[in-house]
Amino acid sequence: MTTPYFGPPVPAYTNPPIEPQDYAPNNFIITNISLGATTTVTTATTYYGTSNNFVIGQLVRLVIPSFYRTIELNEQTGYVIAIPGPNQVTLNINSTNYTPFDPSPTYGPTPPQISAIGDVNTGQINTTGRTNQGLFVPGSFINVSIP
């Protein structure tokens, strides 16, 4: 009697979708912007309950649709220089004479967002061979998904 062949084993999943909650830092929706010599951005809590998880020294990018008026900040990048509150970051962008932010425009299908885009690649170089010494580059994305 022969055993039937069913083919190779099939993994539980292949190429799972990228879920934003599996990475830190996250992308956040902007709820307010305070302009001045430095720019303070207030963010909303994510739908899965995460407050702002940026770190000082991290490079971030702003996406501000024109409906929210502060279009001078659109596509600008800046470094996080302070974290004054759980949902706030202060950036090294001088926005003194920019158009004031409108937190609730009459039309705005795409919300304004702030996203981490990396860092300046400074930090200790791991010279101990293949031993993982941890994350030395502040602000890098970390996969925090459950395997």
Order of alpha helices (4+ residues) and beta strands (2+ residues): beta-beta-beta-beta-beta-beta-beta-beta
